Amino acid sequence: MTSAALVPLTPGPGQVAIRWLGQGGFAFRSPDGVVWCVDPYLSTYGRRAPVERLAPTPVRGIDVQVDAVLCSHAHGDHTDPITLPEIAAASPRARFYAAAEGAAQMRELGIDESRIRRVTAGERGVPIHALDLTPNPFPQEKGSHISPTSDVTAGSDVTADVVYASHSGDAVGFVFSIGSADIPLRVYITGDSLYEPQLISDTTRDVDVLCVCINGRMGNMDHEDAARLAGQLRARAVVPMHFGVMPHNTADPQQFLDALVAQAVPAAPRLLAIGETVVLGR
């Protein structure tokens, strides 16, 4: 599978292609062709026993080719110990982004340190791109710590602001700025989080797309709080997530749609099927 096959629609200027992978996972494609995943959970991994998924995975980890993978926190359905090594093998140029706990778990899974970019809440404008595996033209001297490859790739039209999430450990959310225009398209993924006023900031307000958890258990906001957040952020479109995969940790998305109406939230809802790809923009 090529990166274009993972996200089969091509966005134009001021747009982004979004594919819901199930649970809290998404794959994206920018106008310049950067393809990245957030929290890809593509296995049956469970902490105590394999999960009997309510819906099959839309793609296998071994077939995923991407430029970057970002994980919001270290739980197994977000930093998937089966999926991440598969993606690392299938996409040798992919760069992996996570806060300290997730980065440590990535290293334990065998992902090379040179491929991991540690992030912290409060960082702004983090470039999202693949590794440049062009050999260094300067030979490495004995005892030198200079890598034979570069860790930057020019030309990405995607950056991320790393934002607060109210969940376990050092969980974070991501606000992506997409496109090379003066006013980029902005997509906010909450990751797992309870509702708190701290989620609302200059970084997260007025986003074009909000991807928000709605399952209301295990440290996540419910449909009522998710609708309230969408309204307070003045999001233009909202995509509910974190349902329909785990039998013990799901929700009825219709309740979220009803809550948007009851609270008079103007955000346009986009209820995606697992594996569905759409193009969103202004």
C-alpha positions as CSV (number, residue, x, y, z in Angstrom):
1,M,0.0,0.0,0.0
2,T,1.3,3.5,-0.9
3,S,0.6,6.5,1.3
4,A,-1.9,7.7,-1.4
5,A,-3.8,4.4,-0.9
6,L,-3.9,4.9,2.8
7,V,-5.6,8.3,2.3
8,P,-7.1,7.9,-1.2
9,L,-8.6,11.4,-1.6
10,T,-6.5,14.4,-2.7
11,P,-7.1,17.7,-0.9
12,G,-6.8,21.0,-2.6
13,P,-5.6,24.3,-1.1
14,G,-7.4,25.1,2.2
15,Q,-8.4,21.4,2.6
16,V,-7.3,18.2,4.3
17,A,-8.2,14.6,3.6
18,I,-9.1,12.7,6.8
19,R,-9.6,8.9,7.2
20,W,-10.9,7.6,10.4
21,L,-9.1,4.4,11.4
22,G,-11.3,3.7,14.4
23,Q,-11.0,4.4,18.1
24,G,-9.0,7.6,18.4
25,G,-7.0,6.9,15.2
26,F,-6.9,9.0,12.1
27,A,-4.8,9.3,8.9
28,F,-4.4,12.6,7.1
29,R,-3.1,13.9,3.8
30,S,-2.1,17.5,3.2
31,P,-2.3,19.5,-0.1
32,D,1.4,18.9,-0.6
33,G,1.1,15.2,-0.1
34,V,2.3,14.8,3.5
35,V,0.6,11.7,5.0
36,W,0.5,11.2,8.8
37,C,-1.3,9.1,11.4
38,V,-2.5,9.9,14.9
39,D,-3.0,7.1,17.4
40,P,-3.3,4.2,14.9
41,Y,-4.9,1.3,16.7
42,L,-4.9,-1.5,14.1
43,S,-4.6,-4.6,16.1
44,T,-6.6,-6.6,18.8
45,Y,-4.1,-5.6,21.5
46,G,-5.6,-5.5,25.0
47,R,-3.9,-5.1,28.3
48,R,-5.3,-8.3,29.7
49,A,-6.5,-10.2,26.6
50,P,-7.0,-9.6,22.9
51,V,-9.9,-7.3,22.1
52,E,-12.9,-8.7,20.1
53,R,-13.3,-5.7,17.9
54,L,-16.8,-4.5,17.0
55,A,-15.4,-3.6,13.5
56,P,-12.4,-4.9,11.6
57,T,-9.4,-2.8,11.1
58,P,-9.6,-0.8,7.8
59,V,-6.0,-1.4,7.0
60,R,-3.2,-3.6,8.4
61,G,-0.2,-2.0,10.2
62,I,2.2,-3.8,7.9
63,D,0.6,-2.1,4.9
64,V,0.7,1.5,6.3
65,Q,3.1,3.8,4.5
66,V,3.3,7.3,6.1
67,D,5.6,10.2,6.7
68,A,4.9,10.5,10.4
69,V,3.1,8.9,13.3
70,L,2.0,10.8,16.4
71,C,0.8,9.3,19.6
72,S,-1.2,11.3,22.2
73,H,-0.3,9.1,25.2
74,A,1.1,5.7,26.2
75,H,-2.1,3.6,26.5
76,G,-2.1,0.5,24.2
77,D,-5.0,1.7,22.0
78,H,-3.0,4.9,21.2
79,T,0.6,3.7,21.3
80,D,-0.3,0.3,20.0
81,P,2.6,-2.2,20.7
82,I,1.6,-4.3,17.8
83,T,0.8,-1.7,15.2
84,L,3.7,0.7,15.7
85,P,6.5,-1.7,15.0
86,E,4.6,-2.9,11.9
87,I,4.3,0.7,10.6
88,A,8.0,1.3,11.5
89,A,9.0,-1.6,9.3
90,A,6.6,-0.8,6.5
91,S,7.6,2.9,6.5
92,P,11.3,3.1,7.1
93,R,11.3,6.9,6.7
94,A,8.4,7.5,9.1
95,R,9.1,9.7,12.0
96,F,7.4,9.1,15.4
97,Y,6.2,11.8,17.7
98,A,5.1,11.4,21.4
99,A,5.5,12.9,24.8
100,A,8.0,11.4,27.2
101,E,6.0,8.3,28.3
102,G,4.9,7.4,24.7
103,A,8.5,8.0,23.4
104,A,9.9,5.6,26.1
105,Q,7.4,3.0,25.0
106,M,8.3,3.5,21.4
107,R,11.9,2.8,22.2
108,E,10.9,-0.4,24.2
109,L,9.1,-1.5,21.0
110,G,12.4,-1.4,19.1
111,I,11.8,1.9,17.2
112,D,15.2,3.5,16.8
113,E,15.9,6.6,18.9
114,S,16.8,8.6,15.8
115,R,13.3,8.2,14.5
116,I,11.6,9.5,17.6
117,R,10.8,13.2,18.3
118,R,9.8,13.8,21.9
119,V,7.2,16.5,22.3
120,T,5.7,18.4,25.3
121,A,2.5,20.3,25.9
122,G,3.0,23.9,25.0
123,E,5.3,23.3,22.0
124,R,4.2,25.3,18.9
125,G,4.9,24.8,15.3
126,V,6.5,21.3,15.4
127,P,7.2,20.3,11.8
128,I,5.6,17.1,10.8
129,H,7.6,15.2,8.2
130,A,9.5,12.0,7.3
131,L,13.2,11.4,7.9
132,D,15.7,12.2,5.2
133,L,17.7,9.0,4.7
134,T,20.1,10.6,2.3
135,P,23.6,9.5,3.4
136,N,25.7,12.2,5.0
137,P,28.4,13.3,2.5
138,F,30.8,13.9,5.4
139,P,32.2,10.6,6.8
140,Q,31.6,10.0,10.5
141,E,34.8,10.4,12.5
142,K,35.7,7.8,15.1
143,G,34.0,8.8,18.4
144,S,31.7,11.3,16.8
145,H,28.1,11.4,17.6
146,I,27.0,12.8,14.3
147,S,24.4,10.7,12.6
148,P,25.0,9.5,9.1
149,T,21.5,10.6,8.2
150,S,19.7,13.9,8.6
151,D,16.6,14.2,10.8
152,V,14.9,16.9,8.7
153,T,13.1,16.9,5.4
154,A,12.3,20.2,3.7
155,G,9.0,21.1,2.2
156,S,6.4,19.9,4.7
157,D,3.2,21.9,4.8
158,V,2.2,20.5,8.2
159,T,3.1,21.7,11.7
160,A,1.6,20.7,15.1
161,D,0.9,22.6,18.2
162,V,1.1,20.3,21.2
163,V,-1.7,21.0,23.7
164,Y,-3.0,20.0,27.1
165,A,-5.1,16.9,27.6
166,S,-6.8,15.9,30.9
167,H,-6.1,12.2,31.0
168,S,-3.4,9.9,32.4
169,G,0.3,10.6,32.6
170,D,1.6,13.2,30.1
171,A,-1.2,12.8,27.6
172,V,-1.4,15.6,25.0
173,G,-3.6,16.7,22.1
174,F,-2.5,18.1,18.8
175,V,-3.6,21.1,16.7
176,F,-2.3,20.7,13.1
177,S,-1.8,23.7,10.8
178,I,-2.1,22.4,7.3
179,G,-1.2,24.1,4.0
180,S,1.2,26.7,2.8
181,A,-1.4,29.6,2.8
182,D,-1.1,32.6,5.1
183,I,-4.0,31.2,7.0
184,P,-3.6,27.4,7.2
185,L,-6.4,25.0,7.9
186,R,-6.4,23.9,11.5
187,V,-7.4,20.5,12.9
188,Y,-7.6,19.8,16.6
189,I,-7.4,16.2,17.9
190,T,-8.2,16.0,21.6
191,G,-6.7,12.6,22.1
192,D,-8.2,11.0,25.2
193,S,-9.3,13.7,27.6
194,L,-11.9,14.8,30.1
195,Y,-13.6,18.1,29.6
196,E,-11.8,21.0,31.3
197,P,-11.8,24.7,30.7
198,Q,-8.0,24.4,30.1
199,L,-8.7,22.7,26.8
200,I,-9.9,26.0,25.5
201,S,-7.1,28.4,24.6
202,D,-5.9,30.7,21.8
203,T,-4.3,27.6,20.3
204,T,-7.5,25.6,20.1
205,R,-10.2,28.2,19.5
206,D,-11.8,28.7,16.1
207,V,-10.4,25.4,14.6
208,D,-11.7,24.3,11.3
209,V,-12.1,20.7,12.4
210,L,-12.4,19.2,15.9
211,C,-11.9,15.5,16.4
212,V,-13.2,14.7,19.9
213,C,-13.7,11.7,22.0
214,I,-17.3,11.0,23.1
215,N,-17.2,7.6,25.0
216,G,-17.6,9.1,28.5
217,R,-15.6,6.5,30.4
218,M,-12.0,5.6,31.2
219,G,-10.9,9.2,31.6
220,N,-12.7,10.6,28.5
221,M,-15.5,13.2,28.2
222,D,-19.0,12.1,27.3
223,H,-21.2,13.3,24.4
224,E,-22.6,16.2,26.4
225,D,-19.2,17.6,27.3
226,A,-17.9,16.9,23.8
227,A,-20.7,19.0,22.3
228,R,-20.0,21.7,24.9
229,L,-16.3,21.8,24.0
230,A,-17.2,22.1,20.2
231,G,-19.4,25.0,21.0
232,Q,-16.9,26.8,23.2
233,L,-14.1,26.3,20.7
234,R,-16.3,27.7,17.9
235,A,-15.2,24.7,15.8
236,R,-16.5,24.9,12.2
237,A,-16.8,21.1,11.8
238,V,-16.6,18.3,14.4
239,V,-15.8,14.6,14.0
240,P,-16.7,12.3,17.0
241,M,-14.3,9.5,17.8
242,H,-13.5,6.8,20.3
243,F,-16.5,4.5,19.8
244,G,-17.5,1.5,17.8
245,V,-14.3,-0.6,18.3
246,M,-14.1,-1.9,21.9
247,P,-17.2,-3.6,23.3
248,H,-16.5,-2.4,26.8
249,N,-15.6,1.2,25.8
250,T,-18.0,2.6,23.2
251,A,-20.9,5.0,22.9
252,D,-23.8,5.8,20.6
253,P,-22.8,8.7,18.3
254,Q,-26.4,9.7,17.8
255,Q,-26.4,11.0,21.4
256,F,-23.5,13.3,20.4
257,L,-25.4,14.5,17.4
258,D,-28.5,15.1,19.6
259,A,-26.4,17.0,22.1
260,L,-25.1,19.4,19.4
261,V,-28.7,20.2,18.5
262,A,-29.8,20.6,22.1
263,Q,-26.9,22.9,22.9
264,A,-27.4,24.9,19.6
265,V,-23.8,24.2,18.6
266,P,-23.2,25.6,15.1
267,A,-20.3,23.2,14.2
268,A,-21.2,20.9,11.3
269,P,-21.0,17.3,12.4
270,R,-19.2,14.7,10.3
271,L,-20.0,11.2,11.5
272,L,-17.5,8.9,9.7
273,A,-17.6,5.2,9.3
274,I,-14.5,3.3,10.3
275,G,-12.2,3.4,7.2
276,E,-14.1,6.3,5.5
277,T,-12.1,9.1,4.0
278,V,-13.5,12.6,3.5
279,V,-12.0,16.0,2.4
280,L,-12.8,18.9,4.7
281,G,-12.0,22.5,4.3
282,R,-13.3,26.0,4.7
